Amino acid sequence: MSKRIYLCLAHMSGKEQAFIQEAFDTNWVVPLGPNVNGFEDDLKQFVNAREGASTLDKEIVALSAGTAAIHLALIACGVKAGDEVICQSFTFCASANPVTYLGATPVFVDSEADSWNMDPELLEQAIIDRKAKTGKLPKAIIPVALYGMPYRIPEIKAIADKYGIPVIEDAAEGMGSRWKGQVLGTFGEYGVLSFNGNKMITTSGGGALICKDAVSKQRIMWLATQAREAYPYYQHEAIGFNYRLSNICAGIGRGQMTILDEHIAHHKHIAQRYREAFAEIDGITFHDAPSADFDANFWLCTALVDEKAHVRGEEKAYAEAVQGAVGGAAGVVHGGGSVHTDCEPNRNVEALRMYLDQAGIESRPLWKPMHKQPVFNGCPAYLSGVSEAMFRQGICLPSGPMVSDEDVNFIIQTIREAFVR
Ligand SMILES: *Cc1c(COP(=O)(O)O)cnc(C)c1O
């Protein structure tokens, strides 16, 4: 084993340090400044460009995290304690957690089988049923571009507009994914981007909220900077947050923006390699875009392992509890868990993960649906079984700019070997 191949590592352009140095040289080591403004301008230009159409005029607020962006968008949509917010169940916890920060309740909606994202029909059923049961409409709808795959935005928007509910697009994983040539995050009332260490670009940690106009940008900026009133002293009439991006981190972001297009192209290139290879391997199916309208960035390439296929080492799958946690490089995880939960990847998927791991290749199950997370027990959920079925069969594979052609060949070869013929 020579080296380890990781799911999605950050990749620097080489220009980041100059922007950071400039911040030090000019003493802008604060959560505002030229890099924050410059990064916002770069992002604005990027999200507003459309293929074959006039540019949009969305505004951007750079923030300390994508999670913070969701939190502020919810507040700006008027979400308060006791309210309900519709959230795609098949996602990372950060899509739903901020709903609970406000004392509101997430209402989970299952996915449709093609995109793995929010099922528009279930969405409408959920809205009608919540209105019938609580007398109130949900306050916002959060579709998620899972692994960068676009959601069915025209259908979701049509339903949202019909009931007058704002859409907060969670495009944290979908930076640079497009629906019919328009960047995700620019369709809804708000759009969320993340620049965490493993996303399409990184600021080490950071995020942004795409706002529809200057007025909504002003309001988000005000909330992100402790909600100060216009007096010669600190006067507060609302609760604010300390959520602005640091000028140092924004310097990394400016460097990263110079290679964003390259990153997107590379993720798509890796996807093409898996697509071609898996067409020839029995037992594994590449998760592809349902049609050309879904222009995915393939942040993480994913695949389904046939339930009937056998993988080497299956008998050892789930033999012992995992120490630590997958994706646990940053932060602290609780150890000593039990071996099984009531909803987990099939044995052959876990065996494939272990087989790749011993070959030095990191892989990971799909996000476990939120309606199956103990922490969200008791939250309403509108289900079709799709996300649970995908979770049982799915796997995330190394993607992104640090994965070379040689790496992909090795990964594909290892997957081929892993199946018992
Ligand atoms: C990463 C992520 C977020 C949160 O972004 P952070 O910048 O890590 O706070 C939100 N939603 C989804 C789907 C994500 O993958």
PDBQT file of the ligand as one rigid body, heavy atoms in Angstrom, charges set to zero:
ROOT
HETATM    1  C1  LIG A 501     -21.626  20.541   4.074  1.00  0.00    +0.000 C 
HETATM    2  C2  LIG A 501     -23.088  20.666   4.045  1.00  0.00    +0.000 A 
HETATM    3  C3  LIG A 501     -23.757  21.690   4.727  1.00  0.00    +0.000 A 
HETATM    4  C4  LIG A 501     -23.113  22.616   5.708  1.00  0.00    +0.000 C 
HETATM    5  O1  LIG A 501     -22.018  23.291   5.323  1.00  0.00    +0.000 OA
HETATM    6  P1  LIG A 501     -20.868  23.682   6.372  1.00  0.00    +0.000 P 
HETATM    7  O2  LIG A 501     -20.097  24.723   5.636  1.00  0.00    +0.000 OA
HETATM    8  O3  LIG A 501     -20.083  22.441   6.645  1.00  0.00    +0.000 OA
HETATM    9  O4  LIG A 501     -21.505  24.225   7.606  1.00  0.00    +0.000 OA
HETATM   10  C5  LIG A 501     -25.123  21.795   4.578  1.00  0.00    +0.000 A 
HETATM   11  N1  LIG A 501     -25.809  20.939   3.827  1.00  0.00    +0.000 NA
HETATM   12  C6  LIG A 501     -25.224  19.932   3.170  1.00  0.00    +0.000 A 
HETATM   13  C7  LIG A 501     -26.052  19.032   2.344  1.00  0.00    +0.000 C 
HETATM   14  C8  LIG A 501     -23.840  19.738   3.280  1.00  0.00    +0.000 A 
HETATM   15  O5  LIG A 501     -23.254  18.698   2.662  1.00  0.00    +0.000 OA
ENDROOT
TORSDOF 0
